Amino acid sequence: MSRKGTGRPVASTLDDRPLPESFADEAALEDFLATPARDLIADMARVDGDLMILGVGGKMGPSLARLARNAMPGRRVIAVARFSEAGLREELERHGVETLACDLLDAAALERLPDCANVIFMAGRKFGAEANNALTWAMNVYVPALVAQKFRAARIVAFSTACVYSFAPVASQGAEEGEVLSPPGEYANSCVGRERMFEYFSGLHKTPGRLFRLSYAIDMRYGVLADVAAKVWAGQPVDVTMGHVNVIWQGDANAQALRCLAAATVPTSPLNVSGPETTSIRWLAQEFGRHFRKPVQIQGQEAPTAWLMNTGEAERLFGYPRVPLARQISWVADWIARAQPLLGKPTKFEARDGKY
C-alpha cells in the first residue's frame, strides 16, 4: 500500500464560486470535480472512520476518490483496483489518496484488504458483457457476495444501475425504488443479482448500506450528452429509438454517492439517482445542432418506453443536483467544438435489448 499524507481542507467549496462558463482543459475539469460543497462536507463529518473505494479505475472512480479526499480531511481515503491504466495510481497518490492493487475476483487477495468503516463499491462489468456472460456474472454477483461478507461491519454504498428496472412509459415519472425488477438481458439481470447479494448479506449481518441506482452520469469526456454531441458535430445520424433518458453531472452523482454513507439503512435499500428531467434525445440533438450551427440528422422513431427513473427520494434527501441540464449541454458543446479529449467509451444508450 502506498500512502501520500492525510489531506487538508480545500480552500473553498462549490458554494463559494459560480459555475464556470467552460473548462480550459482536463486539469481544470478534474479540479472542479474534486471540489466539495458544504452539504457534502457536513454529511461526511457525520460519518466516522476512513473510506475505501473498491473498483476505483472506472470513469467516475478517480474523481470520486479526489472529492472524498477533500471532503473528509484528516481521514484516509483508500482506492482499490487492479490499476491496469498507466499513471492512474500515481495521479491518485499525488492528490493524497492511498492506493492498493487488488483483483477483486481473487477471494484471498480481497480478504487481505484492511477493514474499513466505509466502503464505496464501484466494481462491475458492463461493456463486452455478452462476449463472456460467465465473467459478467462473476464480477457482478460473485464479487459483491465476497465484498458484502468481507466488509460486513462497514457501511457499504454499492453502485447499481437503472438497468435493473423494466422500461417505463415515457409519459410516466419513471420507475420507483419499490418496483418489481424484471429487466431485459443477462447484463441487467446480473445487476439485479449484485443488488440481491448486498441485500442478503446486509440483512444477515445488519450491515448499513445503500444500493445506488445511477442513471447516466456525464462529464464532457463521456456520457449520453457527449455521445449525441459528437455525432451532431461529425454530421452523423442520431438514433432516437431509445428516445428519452435521465442524466446527471458526474460531480453531483459522486457527491450523492458519498452522502449516501450518512443516509445508509439497515438492511440496505435502493435509491434512484439521476437528473430530475426526462430528457428527449431528439431535443438534445437539436440543442447541439443549435450550439454548433450544424444540421441535425435523426434516425428512427421514439419508442413509447425507456429506462427512466423517478428520483424524488434522492431529491428529498439531497436536494436537486447542483449543475442544471442546460449548463451541462453548454459545457459539452464547448468541449466537443474545441476537440478536447474524450474517453472513447460510448454509453450505448441506444440499446433496447440489454446487450452491451
Secondary structure, DSSP 8 states (H G I E B T S, - for coil): -B--------S--GGGS---S--SSHHHHHHHHT---HHHHHHHHTS-S-EEEESTTSSSHHHHHHHHHHHSTTS-EEEEE---STTHHHHHHHTT-EEEE--TT-HHHHHTS---SEEEE-----TTGGG-HHHHHIIIIIHHHHHHHHTTTSEEEEEEEGGGS--EETTS--B-TTS----SSHHHHHHHHHHHHHHHHHHHHT--EEEEEE--EEBTTBSHHHHHHHHHHHT--EE-SS-EE--EEHHHHHHHHHHGGGG-BSS-EEEEES-SS-EEHHHHHHHHHHHHT----EES---SEE--B--HHHHHHH-S-SS-HHHHHHHHHHHHHTT---------TT-SSS--
